[in-house]
Amino acid sequence: MDPRRAREAVDWTYGECRLDSGSDKFGPFRSLVELWNDRRNGSSGLPPRSAFDFYDFKDWLGRVSIARIEREPFQVRFVLWGTKLAELWGVDYTNKLLGELSETPEAWLDVELAYFKRMAKAPFIGIVQGSLMDHRKSYVHILGIDLPVGSAAGLTHVLSVHMAIDKKDDHLSRFPISRVV
């Protein structure tokens, strides 16, 4: 797909933050970044998925998704898609590939899959913002955080939390973003 058309179809912005960014700079996601940092056990690596418990996310229940990074070919498969996310999006992505249920799945592969490939190559904390235009809900605006999870071998999963926001303002400028794509 033409990159400009893909970007228009996706209508999301992706911000990349350094792994060592202070949790105090993550606003509504501060407690999640603190938890994620705590599970890193003071190392510079990624926390393993097994370091997290269901109850760690009690304040975010229904808004959590977990994506497994598949290799050969590179794919992103959601192994968990929260109930509130399913209500917002109007679809349940559990056990589905990235963009599979959207109106333009090829656009998601061109834009968001590239974002996850960058995260797999050099992990970062991601901040995302966009509308659900591709799910016929352009009036729903979302702000989210993507936290990389892995092992010594690298990124294995991405733990995400998304929340509905009143309108599409520039929320990204409030975070310690080093790169916007």
ZICOR-V652100 format. One record per residue. PSI is psi as a letter, one per 30 degrees, with the letter a starting at -180 (* if undefined). D_LAST is the distance of its C-alpha to the last C-alpha in whole Angstrom. Layout:
PSI:D_LAST  PSI:D_LAST
This chain:
k:17  k:16  e:12  e:13  e:15  e:13  e:10  e:13  e:15  e:12  h:11  l:9  k:6  k:5  k:6  k:8  k:12  k:15  f:17  g:20  k:18  k:21  f:22  f:23  g:20  g:18  b:21  f:22  g:20  e:22  e:25  e:23  e:21  e:25  e:26  e:23  e:24  e:28  f:28  f:26  h:30  g:29  l:28  f:24  a:24  k:23  k:25  l:27  e:26  f:30  f:30  k:29  k:31  e:31  f:33  f:30  g:28  e:31  f:29  g:26  k:28  f:27  g:23  k:23  l:21  k:22  k:20  k:22  j:20  k:22  l:23  i:25  l:23  k:20  l:19  j:18  k:22  j:22  f:25  k:25  j:24  l:26  e:28  e:26  e:23  e:26  e:27  e:24  f:22  g:26  l:26  j:26  g:24  k:26  g:27  l:24  l:21  k:18  f:18  e:22  g:23  l:21  f:22  i:19  e:19  e:18  e:15  e:14  e:14  e:12  d:9  e:10  e:12  e:10  e:8  e:12  e:13  e:11  e:12  e:16  e:16  j:15  k:15  l:13  k:13  k:11  k:11  l:10  k:11  a:12  l:16  h:18  e:18  f:19  g:21  h:23  h:22  f:20  f:22  k:21  k:18  k:16  k:15  l:15  k:15  j:14  k:17  k:17  k:21  a:23  a:26  f:27  f:26  a:22  k:20  e:22  l:21  k:18  k:20  k:18  k:19  k:18  k:20  k:21  l:20  e:22  l:20  i:17  l:16  i:14  f:14  f:11  f:13  f:16  l:14  i:14  k:11  f:10  k:7  k:4  *:0
